[in-house]
Amino acid sequence: MHSYYVIIKIATNTTSGDSISVGLLAFNGKNFTIKFSDRKINAAMRLIDDNKLFGYFKKQIEERVKEENIKSSTNSNQLFNQKAFLSSDFFAHLKKSSNNLVQFSNPSLIKDIIGEKQFYKLFELFVDKFEEEMLLHKNKSELFNKNIETKLIHRIEPRVHTNITINAKMVPSIYFPFTFDCLGKNGAIVSVKAIDFNNQPQTIDKNLMRYQMLLPKLYDRYSKNNNRAFIIADEPEIKKSEAYNIWEIINSNPDYEVKNSEEVEMVAEFIEESNAQKFLKFTS
């Protein structure tokens, strides 16, 4: 059967018809594949006046694609539903709900199956250089992690626990392992968790929620007063995004002190001046 693809665009000027291609959705006869270019989204957002709807749209269509692929894997006779997905109702709803911010090309038919290699070729042709997109994320994450490692971990690792994973053996009331970048105690507990906002919002949210859940359990067990919890997080470039909303929330939370990766030396200095030490004992 035919494969097809749809180019997803952000309308930067509805009057003149200007738009920027930011994503690609493809169907290979069985499953859908979708990918967005954060670099192109960032460029488009700079041309739009205070519109926060694209993050909502992106989440909705990614979830819908996931649902359709699950249906396809459990029932091979899903051709009607898959055609309906691209027919227009769903896209028309998204377009309307985004105040025409989001646009879609007409589905383009291809006789060959769109495999992974073909999908990336189409993505590079119509949206963005795939290697550049991957390199952009890789470089940002590498710089973020390098700052954490060289300016914080290497400096204070003789004093406090670094890259330590807490599990149910150490805190019986937790049901998940969690890794702190730094954890020490001198009367009060000082903890540090680095959150890379180049990751997907779901990953960011999971790490933050687990940090938030685990800290009170540590405080109850080891120290109840004057504890300090740091989050290392760089401000996301795309201000109208789900990741940026999360970043704003943690910055307004008085339970945490948020520092960017260029400020980690300030955190290291605090740990040194507080004379925090390792305090957890490990048993096999």
KOLVEXLUM-873407 format. One record per residue: x, y, z of N, C-alpha, C, CB in turn; residue number from 1. Coordinates in steps of 0.001 Angstrom, whole numbers, plus 500000, padded with zeros to 6 digits. Glycine has a CB too. Example, Ala and Ser with C-alpha at 12.3 -4.5 7.8 and 13.67 -1.06 7.14 Angstrom:
<kolses>
> n_X n_Y n_Z ca_X ca_Y ca_Z c_X c_Y c_Z cb_X cb_Y cb_Z seq
> 513190 494310 507800 512300 495500 507800 513200 496700 507800 511308 495527 509046 1
> 512850 497750 507080 513670 498940 507140 512900 500030 507870 514084 499402 505725 2
</kolses>
This chain:
<kolses>
> n_X n_Y n_Z ca_X ca_Y ca_Z c_X c_Y c_Z cb_X cb_Y cb_Z seq
> 500837 498821 500000 500000 500000 500000 500882 501243 500000 499048 499998 501212 1
> 500273 502383 499701 501033 503630 499634 501448 504096 501031 500207 504721 498936 2
> 502625 504715 501094 503038 505480 502266 502763 506947 501971 504555 505238 502617 3
> 502684 507752 502995 502521 509179 502759 503094 509974 503916 501048 509528 502552 4
> 503295 511269 503687 503839 512144 504719 503124 513479 504691 505352 512340 504533 5
> 503152 514159 505821 502556 515488 505978 503595 516397 506617 501245 515435 506841 6
> 503785 517561 506049 504704 518550 506608 503924 519431 507581 505376 519411 505479 7
> 504456 519623 508782 503820 520439 509806 504522 521789 509844 503866 519741 511200 8
> 503720 522847 509815 504279 524199 509726 503716 525099 510812 504000 524804 508351 9
> 504477 526122 511164 504000 527194 512030 503795 528432 511175 504998 527474 513201 10
> 502594 528974 511222 502280 530189 510454 502839 531399 511181 500742 530341 510241 11
> 503863 532002 510611 504487 533161 511253 503809 534471 510859 505963 533221 510896 12
> 503050 534444 509764 502281 535612 509336 501114 535126 508500 503166 536623 508532 13
> 499937 535041 509117 498767 534507 508411 498298 535436 507293 497627 534270 509392 14
> 498582 536729 507408 498159 537674 506378 498934 537467 505088 498334 539107 506866 15
> 500246 537329 505198 501081 537159 503999 501234 535697 503607 502455 537770 504225 16
> 500824 534788 504497 500951 533367 504197 502319 532791 504527 500658 533135 502759 17
> 503141 533553 505264 504472 533058 505628 504367 531952 506676 505353 534211 506156 18
> 505221 530940 506534 505239 529851 507501 506621 529217 507527 504161 528795 507165 19
> 506898 528481 508593 508166 527763 508739 507857 526294 508991 509033 528362 509901 20
> 508459 525420 508203 508272 523981 508382 509043 523529 509618 508740 523193 507120 21
> 508328 522911 510563 508949 522555 511838 508880 521063 512154 508297 523325 512946 22
> 508107 520300 511377 507973 518889 511700 507497 518063 510526 507034 518714 512845 23
> 507604 516756 510682 507192 515829 509629 506462 514649 510259 508416 515342 508801 24
> 505312 514322 509685 504541 513150 510081 504458 512214 508881 503113 513549 510590 25
> 504795 510933 509090 504782 509983 507977 504077 508700 508389 506216 509676 507502 26
> 503447 508045 507403 502774 506769 507601 503366 505771 506614 501223 506902 507417 27
> 503794 504602 507099 504477 503630 506243 503621 502441 505836 505691 503132 506934 28
> 502316 502572 506054 501429 501475 505749 500975 500737 506983 502092 500532 504817 29
> 501690 500959 508094 501333 500315 509353 501450 501272 510531 502211 499102 509587 30
> 502566 501996 510600 502828 502864 511749 503114 504289 511315 503995 502330 512563 31
> 502892 505212 512242 503219 506615 512040 504564 506932 512685 502113 507522 512615 32
> 505272 507867 512077 506497 508421 512649 506373 509934 512626 507772 507942 511865 33
> 506766 510571 513724 506691 512029 513778 507970 512571 514388 505457 512497 514590 34
> 508431 513685 513865 509632 514328 514399 509530 515826 514186 510916 513767 513732 35
> 509995 516573 515193 510026 518029 515105 511468 518521 515193 509164 518665 516223 36
> 511702 519695 514651 512997 520357 514771 512879 521456 515817 513469 520936 513400 37
> 513541 521270 516948 513519 522299 517989 514146 523597 517494 514252 521807 519242 38
> 515154 523467 516638 515819 524661 516115 514848 525494 515271 517054 524266 515275 39
> 514049 524812 514431 513088 525533 513589 511919 526069 514427 512560 524611 512466 40
> 511495 525294 515437 510432 525775 516319 510889 527043 517024 510035 524689 517352 41
> 512119 527029 517512 512675 528193 518199 512690 529411 517280 514094 527892 518701 42
> 513093 529197 516031 513135 530301 515067 511732 530851 514804 513778 529837 513746 43
> 510753 529953 514689 509383 530388 514415 508783 531131 515602 508510 529189 514058 44
> 509056 530644 516807 508482 531268 517997 508939 532707 518178 508841 530465 519223 45
> 510150 533002 517686 510664 534373 517807 509887 535352 516932 512144 534415 517436 46
> 509130 534832 515976 508384 535683 515054 506907 535788 515417 508521 535159 513649 47
> 506527 535163 516523 505122 535128 516911 504946 535883 518221 504617 533668 517044 48
> 503875 536660 518295 503616 537475 519477 502892 536668 520554 502793 538711 519100 49
> 503627 536335 521605 503040 535764 522819 502001 534683 522527 502405 536859 523642 50
> 502402 533638 521877 501496 532529 521607 502069 531260 522210 501260 532356 520087 51
> 501347 530694 523167 501823 529514 523884 501120 528234 523440 501632 529707 525370 52
> 500433 528286 522308 499606 527157 521907 500379 526033 521238 498541 527627 520991 53
> 501556 526323 520704 502235 525283 519937 502662 524111 520815 503445 525864 519232 54
> 503099 524394 522044 503475 523302 522945 502312 522359 523194 503980 523858 524268 55
> 501101 522929 523326 499898 522107 523511 499644 521260 522265 498662 522998 523818 56
> 499718 521883 521100 499510 521144 519861 500508 520004 519713 499611 522079 518669 57
> 501778 520285 519968 502824 519287 519798 502564 518077 520694 504199 519895 520105 58
> 502177 518342 521919 501894 517254 522852 500704 516437 522381 501634 517802 524257 59
> 499654 517123 521902 498444 516427 521456 498710 515516 520262 497366 517435 521097 60
> 499429 516001 519289 499644 515180 518098 500622 514044 518374 500158 516041 516948 61
> 501624 514270 519234 502545 513189 519586 501818 512080 520349 503716 513733 520428 62
> 500907 512467 521238 500130 511469 521978 499199 510713 521035 499317 512139 523107 63
> 498608 511426 520051 497706 510770 519102 498469 509769 518233 497002 511819 518213 64
> 499661 510138 517812 500488 509221 517030 500805 507969 517839 501791 509912 516583 65
> 501142 508152 519101 501446 507007 519963 500227 506095 520090 501903 507485 521360 66
> 499046 506691 520265 497820 505906 520379 497556 505099 519111 496631 506819 520675 67
> 497721 505740 517944 497459 505052 516679 498443 503907 516460 497534 506038 515510 68
> 499684 504088 516872 500677 503024 516711 500378 501850 517643 502091 503566 516980 69
> 499866 502140 518828 499467 501068 519737 498302 500288 519148 499090 501634 521118 70
> 497338 500996 518571 496207 500322 517928 496684 499427 516793 495197 501349 517399 71
> 497634 499938 516024 498145 499180 514886 498845 497908 515337 499099 500036 514065 72
> 499547 497976 516474 500287 496810 516953 499375 495746 517544 501306 497232 517984 73
> 498175 496155 517979 497248 495200 518588 496157 494731 517644 496620 495809 519799 74
> 495990 495436 516533 494952 495067 515562 495436 495436 514179 493594 495768 515877 75
> 495697 494457 513373 496255 494712 512043 495246 495350 511101 496763 493425 511440 76
> 493966 495321 511421 492943 495869 510539 492558 497274 510993 491702 494952 510506 77
> 493513 498185 510898 493293 499558 511360 493367 500566 510224 494310 499919 512425 78
> 493238 500087 509010 493419 500982 507865 492422 502132 507887 493281 500207 506561 79
> 491170 501845 508211 490166 502896 508203 490498 503981 509220 488790 502312 508487 80
> 490840 503538 510440 491149 504521 511479 492377 505353 511129 491365 503823 512811 81
> 493375 504717 510520 494588 505443 510172 494314 506474 509073 495681 504467 509724 82
> 493456 506107 508124 493100 507100 507103 492309 508236 507730 492286 506448 505963 83
> 491421 507872 508662 490613 508907 509308 491484 509871 510089 489574 508278 510232 84
> 492565 509336 510673 493475 510169 511452 494051 511282 510596 494602 509326 512048 85
> 494382 510967 509352 494948 511980 508465 493901 512655 507586 496005 511361 507597 86
> 492632 512264 507712 491632 512729 506763 491372 514224 506838 490358 511998 506983 87
> 491319 514779 508048 491194 516228 508204 490555 516621 509517 490397 516801 507071 88
> 489651 515800 510060 488926 516207 511265 489878 516528 512413 487952 515110 511690 89
> 490811 515618 512648 491737 515829 513759 492630 517034 513494 492593 514576 513994 90
> 493176 517121 512270 494037 518247 511928 493261 519559 511928 494685 518023 510566 91
> 492013 519511 511441 491190 520722 511421 490931 521210 512852 489849 520457 510688 92
> 490710 520263 513754 490501 520626 515158 491751 521280 515739 490118 519385 515987 93
> 492907 520688 515470 494152 521245 515989 494433 522623 515397 495317 520302 515697 94
> 494166 522742 514106 494403 524033 513452 493508 525113 514052 494160 523925 511933 95
> 492245 524767 514255 491293 525730 514817 491657 526074 516251 489863 525176 514755 96
> 492005 525046 517055 492322 525284 518463 493606 526082 518643 492438 523967 519197 97
> 494452 526111 517622 495690 526885 517701 495549 528249 517035 496834 526114 517059 98
> 494303 528652 516768 494065 529937 516082 494827 530018 514763 494471 531111 516987 99
> 494846 528890 514037 495513 528780 512731 497025 528965 512822 494940 529802 511771 100
> 497562 528839 514026 499016 528889 514187 499674 527714 513464 499397 528878 515683 101
> 499038 526534 513521 499601 525319 512946 498975 525052 511585 499385 524116 513885 102
> 499821 524717 510620 499358 524390 509279 499918 523041 508859 499766 525484 508274 103
> 499254 522403 507898 499669 521095 507419 499647 521084 505898 498762 519984 507988 104
> 500641 520447 505316 500600 520233 503875 499596 519127 503585 502014 519873 503311 105
> 499140 519031 502342 498311 517897 501964 499155 516632 502012 497694 518099 500555 106
> 498569 515496 502412 499340 514246 502426 499943 513943 501052 498448 513078 502874 107
> 501224 513656 501008 501917 513314 499762 502141 511807 499713 503273 514077 499644 108
> 501634 511171 498671 501722 509722 498533 503071 509299 497969 500600 509207 497644 109
> 503582 508184 498482 504819 507589 497989 504568 506097 497813 506026 507859 498967 110
> 504993 505545 496672 504750 504131 496408 505595 503235 497301 505029 503815 494951 111
> 506812 503664 497604 507684 502861 498451 507314 503024 499921 509148 503249 498228 112
> 507699 502064 500731 507514 502152 502175 508502 503174 502752 507706 500757 502843 113
> 508014 504027 503621 508876 505018 504266 509513 504374 505492 508072 506307 504660 114
> 510730 503881 505319 511473 503327 506446 512206 504420 507191 512458 502263 505974 115
> 513022 504027 508155 513728 505010 508980 514657 505883 508153 514521 504311 510069 116
> 515413 505255 507257 516346 506020 506437 515608 506989 505522 517219 505080 505611 117
> 514520 506508 504921 513744 507368 504026 513102 508525 504790 512664 506551 503304 118
> 512651 508227 506006 512025 509277 506813 513023 510406 507094 511489 508692 508141 119
> 514244 510047 507465 515236 511070 507768 515633 511862 506530 516464 510437 508389 120
> 515619 511203 505370 515888 511932 504126 514791 512955 503864 516004 510956 502934 121
> 513539 512560 504069 512422 513483 503880 512480 514616 504904 511080 512733 503988 122
> 512842 514269 506127 512943 515286 507175 513999 516327 506798 513289 514634 508537 123
> 515133 515875 506314 516192 516802 505913 515775 517623 504699 517485 516039 505609 124
> 514989 517015 503808 514569 517712 502595 513564 518813 502895 513973 516728 501605 125
> 512622 518544 503803 511507 519471 504004 511552 520252 505313 510234 518720 503941 126
> 512323 519787 506297 512257 520430 507610 513615 520983 508045 511744 519442 508651 127
> 514566 520104 508325 515839 520551 508870 516872 519461 508693 515703 520935 510354 128
> 518122 519840 508734 519200 518872 508673 519164 518021 509935 520572 519573 508511 129
> 518958 516735 509763 518827 515858 510916 520096 515850 511744 518483 514448 510473 130
> 521247 515812 511101 522510 515790 511833 522702 517070 512631 523680 515591 510873 131
> 522292 518199 512051 522427 519464 512766 521513 519497 513982 522116 520641 511838 132
> 520296 518957 513805 519348 518920 514915 519875 518063 516054 517995 518393 514444 133
> 520406 516894 515716 520953 515999 516732 522200 516600 517371 521278 514630 516122 134
> 523025 517237 516546 524255 517833 517054 523960 518983 518001 525124 518316 515903 135
> 522906 519748 517692 522529 520869 518546 522195 520376 519953 521332 521629 517945 136
> 521367 519339 520036 520999 518781 521333 522215 518176 522025 519900 517723 521169 137
> 523019 517458 521252 524185 516790 521821 525160 517803 522410 524885 515939 520757 138
> 525423 518882 521653 526377 519887 522130 525883 520583 523400 526635 520926 521039 139
> 524584 520902 523442 524032 521564 524622 524114 520651 525841 522575 521985 524372 140
> 523749 519386 525650 523776 518442 526764 525202 518175 527222 523098 517132 526369 141
> 526118 518069 526262 527525 517820 526622 528098 518981 527423 528374 517587 525358 142
> 527804 520209 527030 528295 521377 527760 527688 521434 529159 527974 522668 526989 143
> 526393 521145 529245 525706 521141 530541 526352 520120 531473 524197 520829 530363 144
> 526519 518899 530988 527092 517837 531815 528555 518106 532163 526972 516498 531102 145
> 529276 518716 531231 530683 519041 531488 530804 520053 532618 531354 519586 530216 146
> 529943 521063 532621 529978 522059 533691 529686 521428 535048 528974 523176 533408 147
> 528717 520519 535080 528377 519844 536329 529568 519023 536821 527138 518941 536141 148
> 530178 518285 535898 531247 517367 536269 532515 518105 536705 531561 516445 535106 149
> 532930 519092 535915 534220 519742 536174 534149 520825 537251 534746 520347 534898 150
> 533050 521570 537297 532962 522698 538217 532314 522349 539559 532194 523806 537569 151
> 531658 521208 539599 530985 520829 540849 531475 519480 541369 529469 520782 540641 152
> 531238 518414 540611 531521 517055 541091 532994 516878 541457 531128 516027 540028 153
> 533896 517221 540527 535321 517026 540780 535809 517835 541981 536122 517403 539547 154
> 535171 518953 542210 535615 519848 543277 535204 519345 544658 535056 521241 543051 155
> 534023 518763 544781 533526 518441 546123 533369 516936 546378 532200 519120 546342 156
> 533772 516100 545409 533546 514661 545595 534316 514059 546780 533929 513929 544335 157
> 535450 514603 547207 536061 514018 548408 535240 514274 549683 537466 514575 548590 158
> 534404 515312 549665 533694 515718 550876 532341 515019 551025 533494 517219 550875 159
> 531538 515040 549951 530152 514578 550038 529910 513451 549041 529169 515743 549780 160
> 528756 512824 549135 528386 511805 548172 528161 512467 546810 527117 511034 548637 161
> 528681 511868 545771 528457 512374 544408 527959 511235 543533 529760 512995 543811 162
> 527039 511582 542639 526421 510582 541745 525954 509360 542539 527422 510144 540640 163
> 525289 509633 543630 524851 508563 544523 523391 508208 544248 525035 508976 545998 164
> 523108 506921 544141 521754 506445 543891 521129 505962 545193 521755 505318 542836 165
> 520007 506571 545554 519249 506187 546735 518211 505158 546324 518579 507420 547406 166
> 518114 504078 547099 517128 503042 546785 516381 502635 548058 517814 501805 546136 167
> 515533 501616 547929 514680 501204 549038 515478 500631 550211 513675 500181 548557 168
> 516681 500135 549960 517504 499632 551062 517955 500764 551975 518721 498881 550520 169
> 518128 501942 551393 518607 503085 552163 517446 503891 552746 519481 503982 551288 170
> 516384 504016 551956 515162 504697 552419 514000 503755 552095 514971 506138 551724 171
> 513593 502920 553033 512621 501857 552758 511283 502317 552190 512368 501111 553998 172
> 510904 503550 552427 509582 504004 551992 509526 504418 550533 509143 505146 552837 173
> 510648 504378 549800 510601 504737 548385 510499 503481 547532 511846 505559 547986 174
> 509908 503626 546365 509725 502484 545469 510521 502631 544174 508253 502310 545146 175
> 511373 503648 544088 512142 503889 542872 513561 504310 543253 511459 504975 541987 176
> 514557 503947 542445 515908 504464 542678 516012 505891 542146 516974 503553 542006 177
> 516837 506692 542788 517001 508077 542355 518444 508493 542585 516024 509027 543108 178
> 519025 509120 541576 520431 509521 541656 520568 511017 541922 521162 509150 540364 179
> 521244 511340 543024 521609 512721 543342 522973 513008 542731 521624 512969 544888 180
> 523153 514225 542243 524490 514624 541802 525391 514842 543010 524424 515905 540938 181
> 524846 515450 544054 525586 515648 545304 524627 515509 546471 526288 517037 545331 182
> 525149 514956 547566 524344 514820 548772 525278 514810 549976 523470 513526 548727 183
> 525067 515740 550899 525912 515830 552077 525134 516319 553284 527086 516745 551812 184
> 525799 516312 554440 525108 516693 555679 526102 517218 556704 524329 515495 556261 185
> 525718 518331 557315 526404 518824 558505 525328 519416 559407 527528 519891 558147 186
> 524611 518540 560083 523408 518965 560789 522246 519003 559826 523606 520338 561450 187
> 522321 519890 558833 521308 519985 557777 521805 519267 556517 520975 521478 557461 188
> 520856 518824 555727 521172 518144 554470 521291 519171 553349 520090 517083 554126 189
> 522276 519003 552498 522374 519772 551268 522345 518783 550109 523672 520656 551238 190
> 521459 519028 549167 521302 518116 548030 521358 518907 546733 519968 517326 548129 191
> 521841 518240 545687 521942 518869 544371 521462 517879 543322 523402 519331 544074 192
> 520567 518339 542460 520125 517544 541316 520206 518399 540064 518680 517007 541526 193
> 520941 517900 539062 521036 518590 537777 519948 518055 536851 522452 518405 537140 194
> 519188 518959 536255 518104 518594 535335 518427 519186 533975 516707 519099 535852 195
> 518662 518319 532996 518994 518768 531639 517702 519080 530885 519830 517688 530878 196
> 517433 520360 530658 516208 520772 529983 516282 520600 528466 515903 522212 530315 197
> 517361 519984 527965 517395 519581 526566 516666 518252 526372 518848 519472 526074 198
> 516314 517582 527471 515567 516340 527400 514095 516613 527112 515719 515552 528699 199
> 513350 515541 526883 511918 515662 526663 511235 516131 527950 511324 514318 526186 200
> 510138 516897 527839 509436 517379 529035 509030 516261 529990 508209 518149 528627 201
> 508676 515079 529443 508275 513969 530309 509438 513529 531196 507772 512783 529465 202
> 510655 513505 530633 511834 513121 531406 512154 514173 532463 513040 512917 530479 203
> 512056 515437 532076 512290 516533 533019 511303 516439 534181 512163 517907 532307 204
> 510041 516274 533844 508987 516228 534852 509173 515039 535795 507614 516155 534179 205
> 509540 513872 535260 509737 512685 536091 510872 512903 537095 510035 511459 535211 206
> 511987 513463 536633 513120 513710 537536 512765 514706 538638 514322 514228 536745 207
> 512035 515749 538273 511651 516749 539262 510663 516184 540280 511048 517963 538571 208
> 509702 515406 539804 508709 514833 540712 509369 513864 541698 507604 514112 539914 209
> 510313 513064 541216 510982 512115 542113 511885 512833 543117 511802 511108 541301 210
> 512515 513887 542674 513327 514709 543595 512426 515286 544681 514063 515862 542827 211
> 511289 515803 544260 510335 516402 545197 509776 515365 546164 509192 517071 544436 212
> 509527 514152 545698 508988 513097 546551 510018 512554 547540 508464 511967 545697 213
> 511271 512476 547109 512294 511840 547933 512834 512755 549034 513430 511381 547060 214
> 512940 514043 548762 513545 514951 549746 512864 514909 551120 513506 516364 549217 215
> 511522 514991 551212 510912 514934 552552 511209 513638 553294 509419 515106 552440 216
> 511335 512538 552561 511646 511257 553191 513076 511267 553745 511467 510100 552180 217
> 513991 511871 553002 515362 512016 553512 515394 512929 554737 516293 512574 552412 218
> 514654 514035 554671 514627 514975 555786 514065 514309 557043 513794 516217 555421 219
> 512974 513555 556894 512373 512893 558047 513333 511886 558679 511080 512194 557638 220
> 514140 511267 557845 515022 510208 558325 516336 510739 558895 515314 509245 557205 221
> 516852 511840 558312 518206 512265 558670 518310 513682 559235 519075 512163 557477 222
> 517429 514589 558830 517538 515972 559309 516263 516727 558958 518783 516683 558696 223
> 515652 517360 559962 514364 518009 559726 514466 519526 559566 513430 517691 560855 224
> 515626 520121 559826 515699 521578 559865 516801 522146 558979 515911 522036 561278 225
> 516487 523316 558386 517477 524124 557663 518159 523384 556510 518525 524606 558622 226
> 517441 522487 555864 518006 521774 554724 518004 522661 553482 517223 520480 554455 227
> 518927 522389 552581 519042 523181 551343 519007 522239 550144 520360 524034 551334 228
> 518119 522528 549221 517974 521708 548016 518229 522576 546785 516555 521058 547948 229
> 519220 522172 545983 519566 522906 544769 519109 522129 543538 521087 523170 544706 230
> 518685 522867 542533 518434 522310 541200 519321 523071 540226 516907 522413 540793 231
> 520108 522327 539447 520912 522947 538392 520148 522778 537087 522357 522310 538301 232
> 519755 523890 536484 518944 523831 535262 519182 525085 534433 517432 523680 535600 233
> 519473 524895 533165 519637 526031 532254 518288 526430 531674 520631 525689 531117 234
> 518064 527718 531542 516809 528232 531003 516602 527762 529565 516787 529766 531068 235
> 515462 527135 529258 515201 526697 527873 515132 527893 526926 513884 525889 527798 236
> 515610 527681 525698 515612 528763 524715 514204 529108 524250 516471 528383 523520 237
> 513348 528084 524115 512001 528308 523595 511083 528683 524751 511467 527047 522848 238
> 510739 529958 524836 509972 530438 525980 508518 529975 525945 510024 531946 526034 239
> 507994 529688 524768 506611 529230 524661 506607 527733 524466 505867 529937 523501 240
> 507039 527035 525502 507150 525582 525405 506816 524952 526751 508568 525166 524947 241
> 506537 523651 526727 506228 522927 527961 507423 522930 528904 505807 521484 527648 242
> 508635 522772 528340 509835 522769 529168 510006 524113 529876 511075 522453 528316 243
> 509714 525204 529172 509863 526527 529788 508850 526724 530907 509704 527632 528736 244
> 507639 526197 530726 506634 526289 531789 507120 525580 533056 505294 525682 531318 245
> 507744 524411 532874 508284 523673 534023 509395 524477 534682 508813 522283 533589 246
> 510252 525068 533858 511366 525863 534378 510862 527044 535212 512243 526371 533223 247
> 509793 527694 534751 509222 528810 535501 508647 528348 536836 508137 529501 534677 248
> 508034 527171 536844 507423 526641 538066 508484 526373 539128 506640 525353 537762 249
> 509583 525723 538746 510602 525407 539750 511301 526670 540248 511634 524432 539172 250
> 511392 527693 539405 512018 528939 539837 511156 529698 540839 512302 529819 538637 251
> 509853 529427 540827 508965 530103 541772 508710 529276 543024 507650 530427 541103 252
> 509317 528079 543090 509119 527191 544242 510155 527502 545325 509215 525697 543811 253
> 509727 527931 546497 510684 528306 547555 511439 527122 548151 509960 529026 548659 254
> 511014 525892 547825 511693 524715 548368 513030 524452 547692 510809 523498 548230 255
> 513254 525086 546523 514482 524837 545766 515221 526144 545499 514164 524124 544438 256
> 516525 526008 545326 517342 527107 544828 517840 526692 543448 518542 527444 545807 257
> 517425 527407 542427 517748 527040 541051 518954 527838 540580 516538 527277 540116 258
> 519962 527131 540086 521155 527754 539528 521369 527196 538122 522409 527503 540437 259
> 521901 528028 537230 522221 527501 535903 523601 526839 535940 522179 528633 534828 260
> 523942 526147 534853 525178 525347 534851 526438 526193 534903 525221 524473 533625 261
> 526328 527494 534631 527482 528379 534760 527655 528868 536198 527339 529570 533816 262
> 526661 528583 537057 526713 529047 538443 527009 527918 539427 525406 529713 538812 263
> 527381 526749 538916 527564 525605 539823 528725 525804 540794 527793 524339 539018 264
> 529680 526667 540450 530770 526925 541380 530262 527595 542664 531834 527801 540713 265
> 529169 528340 542557 528549 528939 543738 528003 527842 544649 527418 529918 543329 266
> 527445 526793 544047 526928 525666 544821 528085 524924 545479 526108 524707 543922 267
> 529173 524730 544737 530357 524061 545294 530911 524844 546485 531449 523899 544211 268
> 530949 526167 546353 531440 527004 547450 530554 526864 548685 531505 528475 547013 269
> 529250 526826 548481 528339 526680 549616 528583 525348 550330 526869 526777 549147 270
> 528748 524279 549556 528987 522960 550156 530291 522966 550959 529038 521865 549059 271
> 531318 523589 550405 532596 523666 551115 532473 524479 552401 533668 524279 550213 272
> 531819 525632 552307 531697 526517 553472 530799 525932 554550 531160 527868 553047 273
> 529824 525118 554143 528920 524499 555126 529558 523302 555813 527625 524067 554453 274
> 530711 522876 555278 531421 521717 555821 530560 520451 555805 531879 522010 557244 275
> 529722 520342 554789 528899 519138 554638 529799 517934 554371 527862 519313 553488 276
> 529375 516794 554868 530160 515576 554758 529286 514411 554275 530811 515237 556110 277
> 529949 513332 553904 529228 512093 553597 528603 511576 554889 530182 511013 552957 278
> 527398 511021 554786 526717 510575 556011 525991 509240 555842 525727 511630 556457 279
> 525883 508740 554621 525170 507486 554395 526125 506307 554487 524471 507498 553028 280
> 525666 505265 555124 526461 504041 555231 525843 503000 554313 526527 503523 556711 281
> 526700 502295 553583 526240 501343 552597 526417 499926 553123 526989 501529 551274 282
> 525366 499148 552898 525424 497723 553258 525070 496893 552042 524463 497395 554442 283
> 525685 495762 551910 525436 494902 550754 524202 494045 550997 526660 494011 550461 284
</kolses>
